[in-house]
Amino acid sequence: MPPVSKPRWSQENVATLYALAGSMTVPAIARRLGRSPQAIYQKMYQLDMRPRQGRIPVRTAAALFGCECDVMRKYRDLSRRRATHNNHSKYHLDPAELSDIARVMLDEGTIRSVPLAKLREIIRDYGGSP
């Protein structure tokens, strides 16, 4: 059996990797580029890039729930008072926080429904487990 040939990285693929590296996790980039996560890690290592941490931008979460960033930060702060989270960024959420925030927002009637498929996709893309 002949060795499996690996697809070469085009300049367009490398440019896409640079563009996505700051906003998506490695598994999400791998799905977008049609490559394995290991291939993405290897290329990032060759290019001296660091993979992003699994933190969700507040604006992404706000768009998901159809609210303003300030409202999302308010519920994030409430969630953090109820449970201890390691991530205390002003602009990002831990994937586990997003599920907690969704529950609180639903309970208080701030939102009427949560697009579950999209919620799971965002949590998965940012390195959490839905």
C-alpha positions, 0 to 999 in steps of 0.5 A: 500500500502506497503512503498516504499523501498529505494535502499541501498547505496553500497560501490561502489555507495559511491565510485562513489559519492566521485569520481564524487562529485568534477567534476559533479553537483548533477543532473548529479550524480543522473542520473549517479547513477540512483537516485533522486537528493534529495537522492544524497543531503541526502547522501552527507549531511550524508558524510559531502560532499559539492555539486560542483558549476555549473562551467564547467572546461575549459578543458571540454569546449576545448575538446567539441570545439576541441581546446586547453585550451589556445584558450578557455581561450582567448575567455572566456576572450573576453566574460567577457569583453563584459558582466559582469560575477560573475565567474572569475576563471582561470580554469572554465566557467559559463554555460552561458559563454559557450553559449556566447563563442560558438557564438563568436567562430562561428562568428570569424570562429575559429570553424565551428560547435558546437555539439549542443546536447553535448553542451546542455548536458554539460550545463545541467550537470553543472547546467545551462539552455541550 
